[in-house]
Amino acid sequence: MSIPALAKLEEFLTVNQAAEHLGVSASTLRNWDRAGKLKARRHPINGYRLYSRRELDRVLRLLKV
């Protein structure tokens, strides 16, 4: 993996980190992903879900309305 790709990974959170950021369970986050309410990317090496901080902040704004 190149250095720019590693830098971009810092902009993403794991399922547990993202769930904590939003104040929901990891299961809820996965359900939202399956339902298309939230878009996860996949880690290039291990395939785990990763969520963009920008996308999570967008969801937070929607949840607060």
Residue pairs with C-beta under 8 A, 6 or more apart in sequence:
1 44
1 45
5 44
9 43
9 50
11 52
11 53
11 54
12 41
12 50
12 51
12 52
12 53
13 21
13 50
13 51
13 53
13 56
14 48
14 49
14 50
14 51
15 26
15 29
15 30
15 48
15 49
15 51
16 26
18 29
18 51
18 56
19 25
19 26
19 28
19 29
21 53
21 56
21 60
22 29
22 56
22 59
22 60
22 63
29 38
29 51
30 49
32 38
33 39
33 40
33 49
37 59
38 51
38 55
38 59
39 52
39 55
40 49
40 50
40 51
41 49
41 50
41 51
41 52
42 48
42 49
42 50
43 49
43 50
